[in-house]
Amino acid sequence: MDYEAAIESSGVLEQLLAFDPRVVGTLPLGLSVPGSDVDIVCHASDPASFAAAIWRRYRSCDDFLLHQWTSAGCPVIARFAWGGWPFEIFGAQRPVDEQQGWLHFEIERRLLALDDGRLRNAVVRLRSKGAKTEPAFAAVLGIAGDPYRGLLDLVQETDDQLRTRLNRL
């Protein structure tokens, strides 16, 4: 089963509809490697009700794990397997449009849409050697320092500015 079929059969997007679920990460970007998981970010303004919704539906799944961070807004993270795919669901009190995971996904998607293939090929090469997604993008783009912060700094750039960056590859 492909990851989209696993999402559909799990019903996760419907189950979490009240929490604005959005699929992010390497799978929809076409940058997955063996072991990539289905990443979903959500707006969990009430972490307890978010956790309860996940618990009710997915607690009997293989590899089920549910925990809450004790810092940085106390997001809830759930992991489980469905249809042969590992899922990771992240719920934060901040609206999805303001979450770092969503912003990283959006800038990566924009960059890939503007790319002539050089960026994608270089990122895939680094990912296949074990690099995480954001550090791979940062390395290819020549972003020094914290790769996560560096990618967030690109969010405000226009498409023309991003094209200029890509043309330097």
Beta strands, then each sheet from edge to edge (+ up, - down):
strand 1: 22-24
strand 2: 38-43
strand 3: 65-68
strand 4: 76-82
strand 5: 85-92
sheet 1: 1+ 2- 5- 4+ 3-
end
